[in-house]
Amino acid sequence: MSTGKKFFIAGCFILLAVVSLFLFRNAILDYVINRVTDRIQEKTGLVLHIDDAGFEGIRNVYVKNVSMVQPGMDTLITVARSDVKISFSQLFRLRIAFDEIFADSIRLNLVRYSDSTSNYDALFRNKKDTVSEKKTATGYNEIASAVLSRVNDLFNENIILQSLQVNYTANNLTEQLRIPELLYDHKDLKASIITASGDGVAAYVLRGTADAGNTSYNFQLIRTSDDKSSLPFIYRFDNFKVTFDTLDVKLDADPDASPVPLNVSLRFKNLIVNQWRISPVDVLFADLGVEIKLLADENRISSEKGSLIRLLDLPVNINGYYERQPEKHLAFNIYFDSKAENFFSSLPPGMFNTLKGFEATGQMHFKLETDLLLNKPEDVKFDASLKKENFKITRFGEEYFPLINNEFQFTAMDGDRAVRSILVGPENPMFTSYADISPYLKMSVLTSEDPSFLTHNGFVEEAFRESVAKNIAEHRFARGGSTISMQLVKNLFLSRNKTISRKLEEALVVWIIEQNRLVSKERMFEIYLNIIEWGPDVYGVGEASRFYFSKLPRELNLSESIYLASIIPHPKYFKYMFDSTGTLKEQQKGFYTLVGNRLLTRNLITQPELEQVTTTAVKLNGMALNLISPMDAMPVDSL
């Protein structure tokens, strides 16, 4: 068959298809609408209603007064009118796609009635077997490729949206996002955005460019109002507040490659974050950049070399991967090499408040390496270090850490409540110097709380590793890895807030004190023993030895010392640990055996001394005797 005849037949076929489409277009449209309506109701229970739909011309389709609702609940979606222009080029490839999309007066109304009921829950319904099959059969590269292809398809069209509004209502509070107009012309995107959250109204402009053919996108969101109200909807995630002046987003990818490469870049100017787990006050990131180079393979997602987070002048390198087969495996590395002045000047306000104004010279080298099999958390590998080179402190910040080498005032706290002020020094008659404290007590406290305190540099990596393993295994924060140095820093310089910022600040202050020998180990331990709580309104070893035994700290025997060490984690439990005669209950025998054997193993006591360690040797004869409340059951804190 000649080439001319082939073209003639193809032309006739196309003409026939176009004529058929034109003749039966309304019937086809009705069929598609009914099919879509039935599938939505079958899968989700939502009812889709369209007042009017039809063709204008051969490829322009319109729908009017569209609504979607779950029976008995608020209407979820309404659209006054939508017009689409069908792409013939895609249609002949048996794909339904559009060259242009127009929509007017779109309303998405999300209503949360209770923790378990909303008018949008149905959107997430699906058959469990279908979901599990997809998860088993679909690789990360296929998911990434499919998502990117959908995005590219969307940006292959002209888009005009007018009056788009998203409302979210829960607990009698409604938040809103409005887009009066959005325009996209195959390349340039522009939109105005107005947000209304619980703390005010803000206005933004969205603009940028898209190159769907090369999967390359570059957008910028700019706040144009002076009101720094937080973004809507995010607050619903555990009281999370976020606002910023500008956000630049860049994406470059190749959905046809395998593995699929995705290069994502985010840059915030004046990002403000407020969340109680992070910090009790606003945290300001004046210039925060994130550059991630991802590779999505069938069973593995990895962050490649060159990925980093930049805080002002501090670039932090990150790389790692998550692998789901043959075992769920997570590994990541974080490291930086920075001038000390750049490091401290880049710390965000709202975090590290005691270091505000802190200055130093020299170099700082940090690395964190973690390797974890999720089904074997006990085997987690954890290696962290912060090293210095020619490091020199030139200016202290809000707190002058060497101050505690001299006499100072300490405020004892019970949660967020100040209990009393304690003078730490010889002018206080209850203060006990390091030399005047029983060696048995010092050995017992160190053995139970921080055995390597006198030799470590503020941190014990094995304790951190065990803490990470336990927290992962129990899916909660079940155990910390605090050393005596960290406990002391927390009590002397930091708030009692259990936040991420406080833990990071605690670690950094400990590093500064320990690495630069600002305070000796003996002085730190002396302060620790003189300020910690040992009972109801009992602070310091001087008060504790009198309260329980009517003794001076240097007179405490081994059994009494082990008892005092045992109640440090829960000092208010003491009254349940004794019988009516003031004798320690046998329930505490396990702790005594553990600590006593550790002391013997380290040659800190002799075998005859160990044999004298019994719970019956601990008998109250101080003021504590009047407060005991014998019970059959009591909380037990064991090592």
GIQUI-V657702 format. One record per helix or strand. SS is the DSSP state (H for helix, E for strand). FROM is the first residue (numbers start at 1). LEN is the number of residues. If there is no record, write none. Layout:
SS FROM LEN
SS FROM LEN
This chain:
H 3 42
E 46 11
E 60 11
E 75 12
H 88 4
E 98 15
E 118 1
H 121 4
H 128 10
H 140 15
E 158 13
E 173 13
E 188 10
E 200 12
H 212 3
E 216 8
H 234 3
E 241 3
E 246 8
E 260 16
E 279 18
E 300 4
E 308 4
E 314 10
E 329 11
H 340 6
H 353 3
E 359 15
H 377 3
E 381 15
H 401 5
E 408 7
E 417 8
H 434 3
H 439 11
H 461 14
H 484 10
H 500 16
H 521 11
E 533 3
E 538 2
H 541 9
H 553 3
H 558 9
H 571 6
E 578 1
E 583 2
H 586 16
H 607 5
H 615 3
E 619 1
H 623 5
